[in-house]
Amino acid sequence: MWQDYAFTTCALLFGYALIPQMVKIYKKKSANQLSWQLLVCQFLAISLATITCKTLDLNLSSFINGLQLICLSIIIGQKIYYARML
């Protein structure tokens, strides 16, 4: 299905944007620049995209979206961890 490749490409691009953010947070030891609204909305949107791809049998897209959820969970964990360190 061509849709799987299209959704996978989108997920890879969005996921690629999360990696530098994780590194920046780790180096600065602060995630104050990220709002909870952004993180929660992104988490819900990626979760919905993952579930939708899975129900449509777009397994590659579902897998990549799952990786995005892991990266976003790490960022949320960093935000909580570094907020408690202050």
C-alpha positions, -999 to 999 in steps of 0.1 A, spaced: 0 0 0 14 34 -10 -4 49 21 19 29 44 50 45 27 34 80 29 25 77 65 59 62 73 77 91 56 56 116 76 63 97 109 100 95 102 102 133 96 82 141 127 102 116 147 135 129 134 126 163 148 123 148 183 159 135 185 176 169 185 151 180 211 160 151 234 197 159 230 192 196 237 172 189 268 199 165 280 227 190 274 208 220 290 194 198 318 161 218 314 129 213 295 112 245 306 109 257 270 84 229 263 48 234 274 27 206 288 0 214 263 24 207 234 36 175 249 1 162 258 -14 171 224 16 155 206 13 124 227 -24 120 220 -20 127 183 8 102 179 -11 76 199 -42 81 177 -21 78 146 -4 46 159 -38 30 167 -53 41 133 -23 27 114 -25 -5 133 -62 -10 126 -56 -3 89 -28 -29 88 -2 -3 80 24 -21 101 55 -1 91 38 32 99 25 18 132 60 7 142 75 41 133 48 59 152 55 36 182 91 47 181 79 83 181 59 76 212 90 62 229 110 94 219 82 116 232 79 96 264 116 102 270 111 139 265 82 139 289 103 120 314 132 145 309 108 173 316 95 157 348 130 147 359 147 181 353 118 200 368 122 181 401 160 188 401 153 226 404 
